[in-house]
Amino acid sequence: MSRALRRLVLFVAGLLLIVSGLALIVLPGPLTIPPILLGVWLWSLEFEFARRWMRPLREKAALTWEKAKEKPAHTTVVTVLGLVGAAVVVWAAFRYDLIDRGRAAIGLG
């Protein structure tokens, strides 16, 4: 794989993970941090700016992990409920064609 193709693949994969993590902000629990960290980590394999971003992200992740370990049952329940909620939203979006309906409602479909 050429260096340019590798950079492109890592950039797109990292971007998708970061956007996914940001989209999960609406859900309760620590669901946003892992995909964002993974996306920035992928970028850090190839891009210097992402290497600089990793230090504070690692520190924040360590603090979050410590907080999650203080109340493991609470963290587990919130995380599971968040994942179930996300699954229900995705199911409903496909089951009831919510994306197409939304596009039609704003005049894009």
FENWO-V577512 format. One record per pair of residues at least 24 apart in sequence whose ideal C-beta (glycine too) atoms are under 10 Angstrom apart, sorted by the first residue. I is the first residue (numbers start at 0). J is the second residue. Records with the same first field share a line. If there is no record, write none. Layout:
# FENWO-V577512
I->J  J
This chain:
# FENWO-V577512
2->45
5->44  45
6->42  44  45  46
7->45
8->41  45
9->38  41  42  43  44  45  46  49
10->38  41  42  45  46  49
11->41
12->37  38  41  42
13->37  38  39  40  41  42  43  44  45  46  49
14->38  41  42
15->41
16->40  41  42
17->41  42
22->85
23->81  82  85
25->81  84  85  88
26->77  78  80  81  82  83  84  85  88
27->76  77  78  80  81  84
28->67  73  74  75  76  77  78  79  80  81  82  84
29->60  63  64  66  67  74  77  78  81
30->77  78  81  82  84  85
31->63  81
32->56  59  60  63  64  67
33->60  63
35->59  60
36->60  63
